[in-house]
């Protein structure tokens, strides 16, 4: 393995590790919010937290989304999207949406003490909804590209598509119907991102190659990703 490939593999694994742990902690955060005793009325934007705790957790959510963003970036670096233009564009859109999510989490702090019916809360709700729909659609397109490319094998090749489908069912309906249900739906989505991170950290073994002159297959000692398209 060349030094360049070693560096690329190390970068992908680092991004995958950050994606994995931020996703796991994000899932735990969702479960925490589902069970914590509310300290403010349900009509307040920061529900179930007070303004101070809400501010802290929103900053954490912004940082956490950056970890997920790294996982989406690394998906392209693996070459798993193949050479098709739609998948590559969809991945760029997904990364942009995740960055927008991080910004929205910080912007939501400004409405912490507001009513759910305030103009700012309404604007934030619309922003979250639009970002979610565009991100879900982008992940579905990217997921289809991964399936067609066949670079990833087994369960790995299903993860990007599952991430996109989960946005539309069950996450968006849960967000519209129930605070607690929404927290669990988001936690499930985070676990899918954890699976993406794990796929990046632990790539499948390199394909077999025939040793010159022996006629016997050999397998590289180091699993690696194929060279991504430029």
Secondary structure, 3 states (H helix, E strand, C coil): CCHHHHHHHHHHHHHHHHHHHHHHHHHHHHHHHHHCCCCCCCCECCCCCCHHHHHHHHHHHHHHHHHHHHHHHHHHHCCCCCCCHHHHHHHHHHHHHHHHHHHHHHHHHHHCCCECCCHHHHHHHHHHHHHHHHHHHHHHHHHHHHHHHCCCCCCHHHHHHHHHHHHHHHHHHHHHHCHHHHHHHHHHHHHHHHHHHHHHHCCCCCCCEECCCCCCEECCCCCCCCCCCC
